[in-house]
Amino acid sequence: MNERLKELAEQAGATVYKAMHGKAISFLENDLERFADLVRQDEREACAKIALKYEPTERQPYVTYAADEIRARGDRTKTSRDICGND
């Protein structure tokens, strides 16, 4: 498990301890669900950062909305209309 996943596990409330062959992580059911949410949020943010590397062009004017769309996937109440301002 990489360091970022260990950080997310600890944020979720998991117990990280030394085991015979490295570190072990123990989750309670709610901690595991929170960990899964944090991993998804972290991946969405990584994807959004990739999208922000691209400049909009005449052929692809909506590239700047991609990062917001990716991030909005974590907020079930937002839609592309909320982000893009389309009515």
C-alpha positions in Angstrom: 0.0 0.0 0.0 1.5 3.4 -1.0 1.9 6.3 1.5 -1.1 8.2 0.1 -3.5 5.2 0.7 -2.1 4.9 4.2 -2.8 8.6 4.8 -6.4 8.2 3.5 -6.9 5.1 5.6 -5.8 7.0 8.7 -8.1 9.9 7.8 -10.9 7.5 7.6 -10.3 6.3 11.1 -8.5 3.0 10.3 -5.9 1.6 12.7 -2.4 1.3 11.2 0.0 -0.9 13.1 3.2 -2.9 12.6 2.8 -6.5 11.6 5.2 -9.2 11.1 5.9 -8.4 7.4 5.2 -4.6 7.3 2.2 -2.6 8.3 -1.3 -3.8 8.7 -4.5 -1.7 8.6 -7.7 -2.5 10.4 -11.0 -1.0 9.4 -14.4 -0.9 11.1 -17.3 -1.1 8.6 -17.9 2.7 8.7 -14.2 3.4 8.4 -14.0 1.2 5.3 -16.9 3.1 3.7 -15.3 6.4 4.6 -11.9 5.2 3.1 -13.7 4.2 -0.1 -15.2 7.7 -0.3 -11.8 9.3 0.3 -10.1 7.2 -2.4 -12.8 8.1 -4.9 -12.5 11.8 -4.0 -8.7 11.6 -4.3 -8.9 10.0 -7.7 -11.5 12.6 -9.0 -9.1 15.3 -7.9 -6.2 13.6 -9.7 -8.3 13.4 -12.9 -9.4 17.0 -12.6 -5.8 18.1 -12.3 -5.0 16.3 -15.5 -7.9 18.0 -17.2 -6.7 21.4 -16.1 -3.4 20.9 -18.0 -5.2 21.3 -21.3 -6.0 24.7 -22.8 -9.3 25.3 -24.5 -9.3 25.6 -28.2 -11.8 26.7 -30.8 -12.5 23.0 -31.5 -12.7 22.1 -27.8 -14.0 25.2 -26.0 -15.3 23.3 -23.0 -12.1 21.7 -21.8 -12.0 24.1 -18.8 -15.3 22.6 -17.6 -13.9 19.1 -17.5 -12.2 19.5 -14.1 -15.4 20.9 -12.6 -17.4 18.1 -14.1 -15.1 15.5 -12.6 -15.1 17.1 -9.2 -18.9 17.4 -9.3 -19.3 13.7 -9.6 -18.7 13.5 -5.8 -21.5 16.0 -5.1 -24.6 14.2 -6.2 -26.6 17.4 -5.9 -24.6 19.3 -8.6 -25.2 18.8 -12.3 -23.3 20.1 -15.3 -25.8 22.9 -15.6 -24.9 24.1 -12.1 -21.3 24.1 -13.0 -21.5 25.4 -16.6 -24.3 27.8 -16.0 -26.4 26.4 -18.8 -30.1 26.8 -18.4 
